[in-house]
């Protein structure tokens, strides 16, 4: 009797592990999605700030040429960071998709 | 410390040095201004202006928290101009009783601006501006190198 119950409980465990695998994959893709959207949001904010400062410089309202240049450099760096994050996320997704079932 | 704190520190230094350059330009331009402002009904010549810098914290919450808890903060931060003060050295005097600006003894007071000192200040400001730009370029190249990790 005890042997059969142990066998039945042993049969149940792989399906539970299968559910854990699916939820971990979903959470992984969701965290990557959030990282990508965060990166895009930050980049958008710094780029709009740089655009505003350049507009102010053209209109003659800017107080400093150096602040405008620094804002442009910051937006350039954020863009390259976002491109890098996108590359890594896409690579990770492709790696996961390539896994043999 | 955030990612862009180095750039912000150098940026504050660039702004402060530009203000110092403006003050030096004002000193040079007003080197012969004998009637700058009226004090007690008498014209006073232009006084040479001096700029004093002070360090500034980043203003982040963690800085205030560490200061409030008693432990010393790192003291890293940018720079800002704290005051533009007058130089207390006495005015230059020249004896010229025919000048309309002459005082009762016949002396004309002119500003205490020495063009040689202003030229030296100009060169010093320019060099420190270039040094800050070099520091900022080094920061940016470090960040670009960091983005190449794993390539």
gemmi code that builds the backbone of each chain (N, CA, C; Angstrom):
import gemmi

chains = {
    "A": [
        ("UNK", (0.832, -1.223, 0.000), (0.000, 0.000, 0.000), (0.854, 1.255, 0.000)),
        ("UNK", (1.817, 1.293, 0.838), (2.640, 2.510, 0.904), (3.429, 2.677, -0.390)),
        ("UNK", (3.798, 1.560, -0.996), (4.593, 1.660, -2.217), (3.755, 2.287, -3.319)),
        ("UNK", (2.483, 1.935, -3.442), (1.653, 2.500, -4.513), (1.419, 3.986, -4.278)),
        ("UNK", (1.175, 4.392, -3.042), (0.969, 5.830, -2.812), (2.231, 6.611, -3.130)),
        ("UNK", (3.359, 6.009, -2.809), (4.611, 6.708, -3.136), (4.790, 6.824, -4.638)),
        ("UNK", (4.398, 5.776, -5.365), (4.526, 5.820, -6.824), (3.597, 6.878, -7.403)),
        ("UNK", (2.372, 6.983, -6.849), (1.426, 7.973, -7.373), (1.938, 9.383, -7.084)),
        ("UNK", (2.458, 9.596, -5.891), (2.987, 10.939, -5.585), (4.180, 11.247, -6.480)),
        ("UNK", (4.994, 10.217, -6.798), (6.113, 10.442, -7.705), (5.639, 10.807, -9.093)),
        ("UNK", (4.476, 10.268, -9.531), (3.958, 10.603, -10.845), (3.462, 12.037, -10.886)),
        ("UNK", (3.011, 12.545, -9.773), (2.443, 13.887, -9.786), (3.519, 14.963, -9.855)),
        ("UNK", (4.693, 14.690, -9.355), (5.677, 15.770, -9.233), (6.144, 16.334, -10.573)),
        ("UNK", (6.369, 15.579, -11.660), (6.860, 16.230, -12.889), (5.898, 17.283, -13.422)),
        ("UNK", (4.589, 17.098, -13.287), (3.670, 18.101, -13.822), (3.806, 19.401, -13.041)),
        ("UNK", (4.024, 19.305, -11.719), (4.201, 20.540, -10.934), (5.467, 21.255, -11.380)),
        ("UNK", (6.515, 20.476, -11.618), (7.738, 21.120, -12.084), (7.540, 21.747, -13.457)),
        ("UNK", (6.711, 21.107, -14.250), (6.438, 21.689, -15.568), (5.768, 23.051, -15.432)),
        ("UNK", (4.826, 23.171, -14.496), (4.187, 24.477, -14.285), (5.199, 25.515, -13.829)),
        ("UNK", (6.125, 25.086, -12.932), (7.146, 26.049, -12.478), (7.982, 26.531, -13.643)),
        ("UNK", (8.318, 25.634, -14.563), (9.118, 26.058, -15.710), (8.381, 27.102, -16.531)),
        ("UNK", (7.082, 26.851, -16.760), (6.330, 27.799, -17.580), (6.238, 29.151, -16.896)),
        ("UNK", (5.969, 29.166, -15.573), (5.827, 30.469, -14.897), (7.166, 31.190, -14.854)),
        ("UNK", (8.279, 30.449, -14.699), (9.576, 31.133, -14.657), (9.915, 31.726, -16.015)),
        ("UNK", (9.535, 31.025, -17.106), (9.802, 31.586, -18.438), (8.978, 32.842, -18.644)),
        ("UNK", (7.714, 32.795, -18.179), (6.836, 33.962, -18.361), (7.362, 35.143, -17.555)),
        ("UNK", (7.807, 34.853, -16.295), (8.316, 35.968, -15.483), (9.594, 36.517, -16.093)),
        ("UNK", (10.414, 35.630, -16.694), (11.651, 36.098, -17.312), (11.337, 37.026, -18.480)),
        ("UNK", (10.394, 36.621, -19.334), (10.070, 37.483, -20.468), (9.437, 38.783, -19.986)),
        ("UNK", (8.637, 38.701, -18.908), (8.014, 39.934, -18.430), (9.041, 40.888, -17.862)),
        ("UNK", (10.058, 40.353, -17.126), (11.063, 41.252, -16.570), (11.901, 41.851, -17.691)),
        ("UNK", (12.198, 41.081, -18.739), (12.933, 41.657, -19.869), (12.114, 42.719, -20.570)),
        ("UNK", (10.805, 42.454, -20.679), (9.943, 43.437, -21.321), (9.941, 44.739, -20.527)),
        ("UNK", (9.890, 44.575, -19.192), (9.887, 45.774, -18.355), (11.218, 46.510, -18.463)),
        ("UNK", (12.326, 45.738, -18.512), (13.628, 46.397, -18.641), (13.711, 47.169, -19.945)),
        ("UNK", (13.198, 46.568, -21.011), (13.238, 47.246, -22.306), (12.377, 48.506, -22.281)),
        ("UNK", (11.168, 48.416, -21.718), (10.307, 49.602, -21.711), (10.860, 50.686, -20.804)),
        ("UNK", (11.503, 50.292, -19.699), (12.151, 51.289, -18.847), (13.262, 52.008, -19.585)),
        ("UNK", (14.061, 51.226, -20.313), (15.161, 51.844, -21.063), (14.627, 52.814, -22.099)),
        ("UNK", (13.554, 52.411, -22.763), (12.989, 53.299, -23.799), (12.408, 54.551, -23.150)),
        ("UNK", (11.776, 54.390, -21.999), (11.208, 55.559, -21.326), (12.276, 56.559, -20.906)),
        ("UNK", (13.361, 56.050, -20.315), (14.450, 56.937, -19.909), (15.043, 57.660, -21.103)),
        ("UNK", (15.254, 56.893, -22.179), (15.872, 57.491, -23.351), (14.974, 58.582, -23.923)),
        ("UNK", (13.660, 58.321, -23.915), (12.730, 59.302, -24.439), (12.790, 60.595, -23.636)),
        ("UNK", (12.893, 60.446, -22.314), (12.904, 61.630, -21.461), (14.151, 62.469, -21.687)),
        ("UNK", (15.311, 61.799, -21.734), (16.538, 62.574, -21.936), (16.569, 63.186, -23.317)),
        ("UNK", (16.003, 62.481, -24.327), (16.039, 63.044, -25.668), (15.120, 64.247, -25.778)),
        ("UNK", (13.953, 64.191, -25.131), (13.061, 65.357, -25.180), (13.677, 66.532, -24.441)),
        ("UNK", (14.385, 66.261, -23.351), (15.092, 67.332, -22.646), (16.145, 67.965, -23.542)),
        ("UNK", (16.892, 67.144, -24.265), (17.908, 67.689, -25.175), (17.253, 68.509, -26.285)),
        ("UNK", (16.110, 68.034, -26.794), (15.407, 68.789, -27.839), (14.970, 70.150, -27.331)),
        ("UNK", (14.425, 70.177, -26.108), (13.993, 71.450, -25.529), (15.154, 72.420, -25.391)),
        ("UNK", (16.297, 71.904, -24.936), (17.433, 72.798, -24.727), (17.952, 73.329, -26.051)),
        ("UNK", (17.963, 72.482, -27.093), (18.426, 72.955, -28.401), (17.474, 74.018, -28.932)),
        ("UNK", (16.162, 73.821, -28.730), (15.193, 74.829, -29.166), (15.415, 76.149, -28.446)),
        ("UNK", (15.701, 76.059, -27.166), (15.961, 77.280, -26.404), (17.209, 77.988, -26.899)),
        ("UNK", (18.220, 77.196, -27.259), (19.445, 77.805, -27.768), (19.175, 78.523, -29.078)),
        ("UNK", (18.376, 77.884, -29.964), (18.089, 78.503, -31.255), (17.284, 79.780, -31.058)),
        ("UNK", (16.361, 79.779, -30.089), (15.565, 80.974, -29.844), (16.326, 82.033, -29.076)),
        ("UNK", (17.507, 81.712, -28.580), (18.290, 82.696, -27.870), (18.027, 82.753, -26.381)),
        ("UNK", (17.273, 81.767, -25.838), (16.957, 81.788, -24.417), (17.953, 81.002, -23.581)),
        ("UNK", (18.829, 80.251, -24.229), (19.694, 79.360, -23.458), (20.724, 80.164, -22.692)),
        ("UNK", (20.997, 79.739, -21.451), (21.969, 80.466, -20.641), (23.379, 79.983, -20.914)),
        ("UNK", (23.520, 78.732, -21.330), (24.835, 78.131, -21.429), (24.899, 77.256, -22.658)),
        ("UNK", (25.985, 77.367, -23.384), (26.171, 76.435, -24.498), (26.579, 75.066, -23.981)),
        ("UNK", (27.286, 75.055, -22.831), (27.797, 73.779, -22.340), (26.666, 72.877, -21.864)),
        ("UNK", (25.592, 73.467, -21.259), (24.496, 72.605, -20.790), (23.778, 71.960, -21.963)),
        ("UNK", (23.654, 72.703, -23.078), (22.990, 72.130, -24.251), (23.806, 70.957, -24.783)),
        ("UNK", (25.120, 71.142, -24.884), (25.975, 70.077, -25.405), (25.946, 68.862, -24.490)),
        ("UNK", (25.961, 69.118, -23.165), (25.930, 68.004, -22.226), (24.620, 67.242, -22.335)),
        ("UNK", (23.499, 67.959, -22.527), (22.213, 67.264, -22.663), (22.216, 66.400, -23.909)),
        ("UNK", (22.822, 66.902, -25.005), (22.871, 66.101, -26.232), (23.728, 64.852, -26.018)),
        ("UNK", (24.856, 64.993, -25.288), (25.698, 63.830, -25.044), (24.969, 62.800, -24.200)),
        ("UNK", (24.199, 63.289, -23.198), (23.464, 62.346, -22.348), (22.443, 61.568, -23.172)),
        ("UNK", (21.733, 62.264, -24.064), (20.721, 61.553, -24.843), (21.380, 60.563, -25.793)),
        ("UNK", (22.566, 60.912, -26.291), (23.285, 59.983, -27.160), (23.676, 58.722, -26.401)),
        ("UNK", (24.166, 58.890, -25.155), (24.550, 57.737, -24.356), (23.346, 56.864, -24.047)),
        ("UNK", (22.208, 57.508, -23.708), (21.023, 56.717, -23.375), (20.539, 55.941, -24.588)),
        ("UNK", (20.683, 56.544, -25.778), (20.261, 55.835, -26.989), (21.120, 54.593, -27.193)),
        ("UNK", (22.435, 54.730, -26.996), (23.300, 53.567, -27.189), (23.010, 52.499, -26.141)),
        ("UNK", (22.710, 52.948, -24.915), (22.345, 51.974, -23.885), (21.081, 51.230, -24.263)),
        ("UNK", (20.082, 51.952, -24.780), (18.827, 51.304, -25.166), (19.057, 50.311, -26.296)),
        ("UNK", (19.936, 50.667, -27.241), (20.236, 49.744, -28.346), (20.891, 48.476, -27.806)),
        ("UNK", (21.801, 48.647, -26.851), (22.451, 47.486, -26.259), (21.463, 46.604, -25.522)),
        ("UNK", (20.573, 47.235, -24.740), (19.576, 46.466, -23.991), (18.688, 45.695, -24.957)),
        ("UNK", (18.293, 46.349, -26.049), (17.450, 45.670, -27.027), (18.158, 44.464, -27.611)),
        ("UNK", (19.455, 44.623, -27.942), (20.194, 43.494, -28.503), (20.234, 42.328, -27.543)),
        ("UNK", (20.531, 42.630, -26.266), (20.617, 41.552, -25.282), (19.279, 40.882, -25.083)),
        ("UNK", (18.220, 41.667, -25.042), (16.898, 41.083, -24.811), (16.508, 40.187, -25.967)),
        ("UNK", (16.758, 40.648, -27.185), (16.392, 39.845, -28.355), (17.218, 38.558, -28.394)),
        ("UNK", (18.514, 38.671, -28.049), (19.351, 37.470, -28.031), (18.862, 36.460, -27.004)),
        ("UNK", (18.510, 36.965, -25.817), (18.024, 36.064, -24.772), (16.735, 35.384, -25.195)),
        ("UNK", (15.850, 36.173, -25.829), (14.587, 35.595, -26.279), (14.843, 34.511, -27.311)),
        ("UNK", (15.759, 34.760, -28.226), (16.044, 33.766, -29.251), (16.675, 32.521, -28.651)),
        ("UNK", (17.522, 32.713, -27.631), (18.111, 31.566, -26.947), (17.036, 30.703, -26.319)),
        ("UNK", (16.091, 31.369, -25.655), (15.022, 30.623, -25.005), (14.175, 29.903, -26.045)),
        ("UNK", (13.927, 30.543, -27.150), (13.094, 29.920, -28.186), (13.793, 28.739, -28.826)),
        ("UNK", (15.125, 28.774, -28.787), (15.867, 27.697, -29.441), (15.940, 26.450, -28.597)),
        ("UNK", (15.473, 26.521, -27.352), (15.574, 25.354, -26.468), (14.701, 24.239, -26.997)),
        ("UNK", (15.299, 23.033, -27.070), (14.540, 21.874, -27.536), (13.631, 21.402, -26.426)),
        ("UNK", (12.399, 21.082, -26.760), (11.463, 20.630, -25.730), (11.715, 19.159, -25.484)),
    ],
    "B": [
        ("UNK", (25.651, 57.154, -6.245), (26.012, 58.038, -7.360), (25.349, 57.531, -8.613)),
        ("UNK", (24.687, 58.383, -9.346), (24.037, 57.968, -10.568), (25.027, 57.810, -11.694)),
        ("UNK", (24.469, 57.457, -12.832), (25.328, 57.228, -13.987), (25.910, 58.546, -14.478)),
        ("UNK", (25.087, 59.596, -14.466), (25.486, 60.862, -15.072), (26.057, 61.845, -14.064)),
        ("UNK", (26.410, 61.381, -12.851), (26.881, 62.345, -11.853), (28.201, 62.974, -12.251)),
        ("UNK", (29.084, 62.199, -12.880), (30.348, 62.778, -13.317), (30.141, 63.880, -14.320)),
        ("UNK", (29.211, 63.644, -15.269), (28.919, 64.666, -16.271), (28.315, 65.907, -15.622)),
        ("UNK", (27.450, 65.706, -14.613), (26.835, 66.860, -13.953), (27.868, 67.673, -13.190)),
        ("UNK", (28.826, 66.987, -12.555), (29.857, 67.714, -11.811), (30.678, 68.575, -12.767)),
        ("UNK", (31.131, 67.957, -13.874), (31.911, 68.744, -14.834), (31.067, 69.847, -15.451)),
        ("UNK", (29.788, 69.580, -15.653), (28.924, 70.614, -16.218), (28.785, 71.815, -15.301)),
        ("UNK", (28.679, 71.551, -13.985), (28.596, 72.672, -13.046), (29.888, 73.471, -13.043)),
        ("UNK", (31.018, 72.770, -13.195), (32.295, 73.493, -13.244), (32.378, 74.353, -14.488)),
        ("UNK", (31.852, 73.862, -15.616), (31.879, 74.663, -16.840), (31.046, 75.933, -16.671)),
        ("UNK", (29.874, 75.791, -16.048), (29.027, 76.968, -15.841), (29.712, 77.978, -14.925)),
        ("UNK", (30.348, 77.475, -13.842), (31.014, 78.387, -12.910), (32.185, 79.103, -13.568)),
        ("UNK", (32.945, 78.381, -14.380), (34.092, 79.014, -15.032), (33.638, 80.043, -16.048)),
        ("UNK", (32.481, 79.778, -16.692), (31.985, 80.752, -17.658), (31.566, 82.028, -16.948)),
        ("UNK", (30.969, 81.880, -15.764), (30.592, 83.071, -14.993), (31.828, 83.845, -14.581)),
        ("UNK", (32.899, 83.123, -14.196), (34.139, 83.805, -13.809), (34.719, 84.564, -14.996)),
        ("UNK", (34.611, 83.951, -16.192), (35.094, 84.627, -17.388), (34.288, 85.898, -17.641)),
        ("UNK", (32.974, 85.831, -17.404), (32.147, 87.021, -17.582), (32.558, 88.129, -16.623)),
        ("UNK", (32.870, 87.748, -15.374), (33.285, 88.756, -14.393), (34.604, 89.382, -14.813)),
        ("UNK", (35.539, 88.562, -15.313), (36.827, 89.103, -15.768), (36.605, 90.052, -16.937)),
        ("UNK", (35.705, 89.687, -17.864), (35.407, 90.571, -18.993), (34.822, 91.879, -18.511)),
        ("UNK", (33.941, 91.805, -17.501), (33.354, 93.031, -16.963), (34.430, 93.910, -16.327)),
        ("UNK", (35.364, 93.287, -15.629), (36.449, 94.067, -15.026), (37.271, 94.777, -16.080)),
        ("UNK", (37.601, 94.051, -17.160), (38.428, 94.646, -18.200), (37.667, 95.770, -18.898)),
        ("UNK", (36.368, 95.542, -19.145), (35.598, 96.554, -19.864), (35.441, 97.815, -19.045)),
        ("UNK", (35.336, 97.675, -17.714), (35.104, 98.827, -16.846), (36.377, 99.334, -16.206)),
        ("UNK", (37.513, 99.121, -16.847), (38.771, 99.511, -16.229), (38.923, 101.022, -16.135)),
        ("UNK", (38.142, 101.781, -16.873), (38.271, 103.245, -16.840), (36.983, 103.918, -16.396)),
        ("UNK", (36.061, 103.179, -15.801), (34.769, 103.773, -15.434), (34.918, 104.527, -14.132)),
        ("UNK", (34.895, 105.858, -14.205), (35.073, 106.646, -12.988), (33.746, 106.935, -12.302)),
        ("UNK", (32.628, 106.751, -13.001), (31.330, 107.013, -12.372), (30.492, 105.750, -12.442)),
        ("UNK", (30.681, 104.852, -11.481), (29.945, 103.586, -11.533), (28.629, 103.686, -10.801)),
        ("UNK", (28.636, 104.141, -9.571), (27.393, 104.264, -8.818), (27.497, 105.448, -7.872)),
        ("UNK", (26.322, 105.889, -7.445), (26.286, 107.065, -6.599), (26.131, 106.607, -5.160)),
        ("UNK", (27.106, 106.961, -4.329), (27.055, 106.611, -2.920), (27.087, 107.912, -2.145)),
        ("UNK", (26.039, 108.176, -1.354), (25.939, 109.399, -0.542), (26.056, 110.656, -1.400)),
        ("UNK", (25.476, 110.581, -2.614), (25.476, 111.764, -3.457), (26.768, 111.989, -4.206)),
        ("UNK", (27.735, 111.099, -4.076), (28.999, 111.260, -4.786), (29.223, 110.067, -5.696)),
        ("UNK", (29.806, 110.338, -6.850), (30.083, 109.250, -7.773), (31.277, 108.453, -7.287)),
        ("UNK", (31.126, 107.122, -7.318), (32.198, 106.225, -6.895), (32.636, 105.431, -8.124)),
        ("UNK", (33.951, 105.303, -8.339), (34.363, 104.534, -9.521), (34.056, 103.041, -9.377)),
        ("UNK", (34.191, 102.343, -10.524), (33.913, 100.912, -10.568), (34.909, 100.154, -9.690)),
        ("UNK", (34.383, 99.208, -8.894), (35.254, 98.399, -8.047), (35.450, 97.043, -8.697)),
        ("UNK", (36.671, 96.554, -8.647), (36.980, 95.272, -9.267), (36.199, 94.169, -8.552)),
        ("UNK", (35.598, 93.284, -9.356), (34.757, 92.239, -8.799), (35.566, 90.949, -8.683)),
        ("UNK", (35.323, 90.232, -7.588), (35.949, 88.933, -7.382), (34.862, 87.874, -7.271)),
        ("UNK", (35.200, 86.651, -7.726), (34.247, 85.547, -7.690), (34.747, 84.525, -6.684)),
        ("UNK", (33.850, 84.023, -5.828), (34.260, 82.956, -4.905), (33.414, 81.723, -5.178)),
        ("UNK", (34.100, 80.582, -5.235), (33.457, 79.312, -5.516), (33.218, 78.560, -4.227)),
        ("UNK", (32.209, 77.703, -4.248), (31.968, 76.811, -3.121), (31.503, 75.466, -3.654)),
        ("UNK", (31.896, 74.358, -3.006), (31.421, 73.068, -3.503), (29.959, 72.872, -3.178)),
        ("UNK", (29.304, 72.096, -3.987), (27.880, 71.846, -3.790), (27.672, 70.356, -3.767)),
        ("UNK", (26.802, 69.897, -2.849), (26.472, 68.472, -2.819), (25.583, 68.133, -3.998)),
        ("UNK", (25.485, 66.853, -4.261), (24.616, 66.458, -5.354), (23.159, 66.720, -5.037)),
        ("UNK", (22.836, 66.846, -3.757), (21.458, 67.111, -3.393), (20.607, 65.858, -3.366)),
        ("UNK", (21.254, 64.691, -3.429), (20.439, 63.485, -3.410), (20.004, 63.183, -1.985)),
        ("UNK", (18.985, 62.373, -1.871), (18.439, 62.077, -0.552), (19.444, 61.337, 0.299)),
        ("UNK", (20.252, 60.469, -0.319), (21.199, 59.698, 0.479), (22.251, 60.611, 1.087)),
        ("UNK", (22.611, 61.711, 0.374), (23.578, 62.648, 0.943), (23.014, 63.294, 2.203)),
        ("UNK", (21.761, 63.767, 2.133), (21.160, 64.399, 3.308), (21.014, 63.409, 4.445)),
        ("UNK", (20.708, 62.148, 4.084), (20.507, 61.144, 5.128), (21.808, 60.864, 5.855)),
        ("UNK", (22.901, 60.716, 5.092), (24.179, 60.443, 5.756), (24.629, 61.637, 6.567)),
        ("UNK", (24.339, 62.849, 6.096), (24.695, 64.023, 6.891), (23.883, 64.082, 8.169)),
        ("UNK", (22.608, 63.731, 8.088), (21.752, 63.800, 9.271), (22.124, 62.727, 10.279)),
        ("UNK", (22.591, 61.583, 9.784), (22.932, 60.510, 10.704), (24.267, 60.757, 11.374)),
        ("UNK", (24.985, 61.785, 10.977), (26.215, 62.126, 11.660), (27.460, 61.663, 10.945)),
        ("UNK", (27.341, 60.670, 10.083), (28.535, 60.219, 9.382), (28.848, 61.205, 8.263)),
        ("UNK", (30.129, 61.383, 8.022), (30.529, 62.395, 7.043), (30.222, 61.909, 5.648)),
        ("UNK", (29.718, 62.797, 4.831), (29.463, 62.434, 3.437), (30.781, 62.435, 2.680)),
        ("UNK", (30.736, 61.939, 1.485), (31.978, 61.857, 0.719), (32.501, 63.225, 0.330)),
        ("UNK", (31.627, 64.234, 0.266), (32.082, 65.550, -0.147), (32.254, 65.683, -1.630)),
        ("UNK", (31.798, 64.696, -2.385), (31.913, 64.801, -3.841), (30.750, 65.611, -4.358)),
        ("UNK", (31.045, 66.518, -5.228), (29.962, 67.277, -5.803), (30.524, 68.300, -6.756)),
        ("UNK", (29.641, 69.040, -7.358), (30.073, 70.039, -8.302), (30.490, 71.309, -7.583)),
        ("UNK", (30.536, 72.397, -8.342), (30.965, 73.680, -7.805), (29.903, 74.695, -8.177)),
        ("UNK", (29.756, 75.699, -7.361), (28.860, 76.798, -7.706), (29.475, 78.097, -7.209)),
        ("UNK", (29.033, 79.191, -7.846), (29.536, 80.505, -7.450), (28.740, 80.949, -6.228)),
        ("UNK", (29.440, 81.203, -5.125), (28.730, 81.571, -3.901), (28.501, 83.065, -3.823)),
        ("UNK", (29.470, 83.871, -4.254), (29.296, 85.312, -4.142), (30.185, 86.014, -5.150)),
        ("UNK", (29.720, 87.183, -5.554), (30.566, 88.075, -6.354), (30.823, 89.289, -5.485)),
        ("UNK", (32.041, 89.431, -4.986), (32.343, 90.481, -4.022), (33.230, 91.538, -4.667)),
        ("UNK", (33.310, 92.674, -3.975), (34.152, 93.770, -4.458), (35.556, 93.619, -3.889)),
        ("UNK", (36.514, 94.060, -4.678), (37.901, 94.020, -4.239), (38.153, 95.224, -3.333)),
        ("UNK", (38.626, 95.007, -2.097), (38.751, 96.160, -1.186), (40.017, 96.984, -1.377)),
        ("UNK", (40.856, 96.665, -2.344), (42.075, 97.462, -2.502), (41.706, 98.898, -2.897)),
        ("UNK", (42.508, 99.869, -2.503), (42.143, 101.282, -2.746), (42.205, 101.628, -4.226)),
        ("UNK", (41.469, 102.698, -4.571), (41.416, 103.135, -5.956), (42.728, 103.775, -6.352)),
        ("UNK", (42.915, 103.831, -7.684), (44.108, 104.511, -8.173), (43.838, 106.011, -8.190)),
        ("UNK", (44.831, 106.769, -7.880), (44.652, 108.235, -7.851), (45.552, 108.864, -8.894)),
        ("UNK", (45.015, 109.873, -9.523), (45.830, 110.640, -10.485), (45.488, 112.109, -10.286)),
        ("UNK", (46.510, 112.939, -10.298), (46.284, 114.360, -10.028), (45.906, 115.044, -11.326)),
        ("UNK", (44.647, 115.512, -11.400), (44.191, 116.195, -12.609), (43.045, 117.114, -12.214)),
        ("UNK", (43.305, 118.336, -11.779), (42.214, 119.197, -11.289), (41.275, 119.664, -12.390)),
        ("UNK", (41.685, 119.570, -13.672), (40.803, 120.034, -14.740), (39.718, 119.009, -15.066)),
        ("UNK", (39.867, 117.789, -14.605), (38.905, 116.714, -14.894), (37.608, 116.979, -14.129)),
        ("UNK", (36.444, 116.806, -14.777), (35.191, 117.032, -14.037), (34.982, 116.040, -12.894)),
        ("UNK", (35.701, 114.878, -12.918), (35.538, 113.899, -11.854), (36.504, 114.120, -10.701)),
        ("UNK", (37.279, 115.171, -10.745), (38.269, 115.370, -9.677), (37.564, 115.684, -8.377)),
        ("UNK", (38.132, 115.191, -7.274), (37.530, 115.490, -5.968), (38.104, 116.808, -5.464)),
        ("UNK", (37.851, 117.098, -4.189), (38.198, 118.425, -3.670), (39.698, 118.674, -3.705)),
        ("UNK", (40.534, 117.609, -3.573), (41.982, 117.824, -3.602), (42.545, 117.808, -5.006)),
        ("UNK", (41.687, 117.617, -6.016), (42.176, 117.612, -7.384), (42.557, 116.240, -7.895)),
        ("UNK", (42.326, 115.192, -7.109), (42.681, 113.840, -7.542), (41.483, 113.173, -8.197)),
        ("UNK", (41.792, 112.422, -9.253), (40.753, 111.645, -9.929), (40.917, 110.182, -9.501)),
        ("UNK", (39.846, 109.595, -8.948), (39.884, 108.189, -8.549), (39.458, 107.326, -9.719)),
        ("UNK", (40.281, 106.350, -10.076), (39.915, 105.428, -11.155), (39.908, 104.003, -10.591)),
        ("UNK", (39.235, 103.084, -11.290), (39.034, 101.736, -10.747), (40.340, 101.015, -10.449)),
        ("UNK", (40.271, 100.121, -9.474), (41.444, 99.373, -9.044), (41.629, 98.107, -9.870)),
        ("UNK", (41.442, 98.222, -11.196), (41.564, 97.078, -12.088), (42.958, 97.095, -12.692)),
        ("UNK", (43.692, 96.009, -12.512), (45.018, 95.874, -13.099), (44.898, 94.964, -14.322)),
        ("UNK", (45.120, 95.466, -15.521), (44.913, 94.638, -16.715), (45.778, 93.387, -16.734)),
        ("UNK", (46.965, 93.433, -16.127), (47.814, 92.245, -16.126), (47.181, 91.129, -15.316)),
        ("UNK", (46.661, 91.497, -14.142), (45.993, 90.481, -13.316), (44.799, 89.904, -14.034)),
        ("UNK", (44.052, 90.756, -14.744), (42.870, 90.253, -15.436), (43.266, 89.314, -16.554)),
        ("UNK", (44.383, 89.619, -17.255), (44.833, 88.719, -18.316), (45.223, 87.360, -17.738)),
        ("UNK", (45.904, 87.384, -16.596), (46.299, 86.113, -15.988), (45.068, 85.321, -15.561)),
        ("UNK", (44.072, 86.026, -14.998), (42.824, 85.345, -14.623), (42.139, 84.759, -15.843)),
        ("UNK", (42.187, 85.520, -16.949), (41.560, 85.034, -18.181), (42.197, 83.732, -18.624)),
        ("UNK", (43.540, 83.703, -18.629), (44.221, 82.481, -19.061), (43.926, 81.330, -18.113)),
        ("UNK", (43.930, 81.603, -16.808), (43.637, 80.551, -15.846), (42.241, 79.986, -16.022)),
        ("UNK", (41.265, 80.868, -16.256), (39.898, 80.404, -16.469), (39.798, 79.549, -17.718)),
        ("UNK", (40.480, 79.984, -18.776), (40.419, 79.219, -20.015), (41.021, 77.830, -19.830)),
        ("UNK", (42.158, 77.751, -19.114), (42.782, 76.445, -18.930), (41.915, 75.543, -18.070)),
        ("UNK", (41.287, 76.089, -17.040), (40.480, 75.204, -16.205), (39.212, 74.787, -16.934)),
        ("UNK", (38.694, 75.655, -17.842), (37.558, 75.247, -18.675), (37.945, 74.061, -19.549)),
        ("UNK", (39.128, 74.163, -20.172), (39.564, 73.066, -21.037), (39.799, 71.797, -20.227)),
        ("UNK", (40.316, 71.949, -18.992), (40.539, 70.766, -18.158), (39.222, 70.079, -17.839)),
        ("UNK", (38.176, 70.872, -17.561), (36.883, 70.259, -17.257), (36.292, 69.593, -18.478)),
        ("UNK", (36.515, 70.180, -19.662), (36.008, 69.538, -20.877), (36.728, 68.212, -21.100)),
        ("UNK", (38.037, 68.175, -20.810), (38.778, 66.915, -20.951), (38.246, 65.868, -19.981)),
        ("UNK", (37.957, 66.291, -18.744), (37.409, 65.342, -17.769), (36.078, 64.789, -18.246)),
        ("UNK", (35.255, 65.662, -18.846), (33.957, 65.213, -19.312), (34.094, 64.247, -20.483)),
        ("UNK", (35.044, 64.521, -21.374), (35.259, 63.586, -22.478), (35.734, 62.230, -21.973)),
        ("UNK", (36.574, 62.245, -20.933), (37.037, 60.978, -20.364), (35.874, 60.206, -19.750)),
        ("UNK", (34.962, 60.922, -19.062), (33.780, 60.264, -18.511), (32.968, 59.598, -19.606)),
        ("UNK", (32.754, 60.334, -20.707), (31.914, 59.782, -21.762), (32.580, 58.566, -22.386)),
        ("UNK", (33.920, 58.613, -22.565), (34.576, 57.460, -23.178), (34.527, 56.255, -22.248)),
        ("UNK", (34.586, 56.507, -20.915), (34.454, 55.402, -19.966), (33.091, 54.752, -20.101)),
        ("UNK", (32.045, 55.604, -20.236), (30.698, 55.030, -20.340), (30.542, 54.236, -21.626)),
        ("UNK", (31.116, 54.747, -22.728), (30.995, 54.013, -23.980), (31.747, 52.691, -23.905)),
        ("UNK", (32.888, 52.700, -23.197), (33.616, 51.453, -23.037), (32.811, 50.460, -22.204)),
        ("UNK", (32.123, 50.971, -21.191), (31.306, 50.083, -20.352), (30.211, 49.443, -21.176)),
        ("UNK", (29.687, 50.156, -22.165), (28.648, 49.574, -23.003), (29.196, 48.483, -23.910)),
        ("UNK", (30.523, 48.386, -24.005), (31.085, 47.373, -24.880), (31.483, 46.110, -24.136)),
        ("UNK", (31.102, 46.024, -22.861), (31.411, 44.819, -22.103), (30.649, 43.655, -22.699)),
        ("UNK", (31.339, 42.585, -22.955), (30.659, 41.400, -23.451), (30.539, 41.355, -24.952)),
        ("UNK", (31.126, 42.303, -25.654), (31.025, 42.269, -27.121), (32.196, 41.477, -27.692)),
    ],
}
model = gemmi.Model(1)
for chain_id, residues in chains.items():
    chain = gemmi.Chain(chain_id)
    for i, (resn, *xyz) in enumerate(residues, 1):
        res = gemmi.Residue()
        res.name, res.seqid = resn, gemmi.SeqId(i, " ")
        for name, pos in zip(("N", "CA", "C"), xyz):
            atom = gemmi.Atom()
            atom.name, atom.element = name, gemmi.Element(name[0])
            atom.pos, atom.b_iso = gemmi.Position(*pos), 0.0
            res.add_atom(atom)
        chain.add_residue(res)
    model.add_chain(chain)
structure = gemmi.Structure()
structure.add_model(model)
structure.setup_entities()
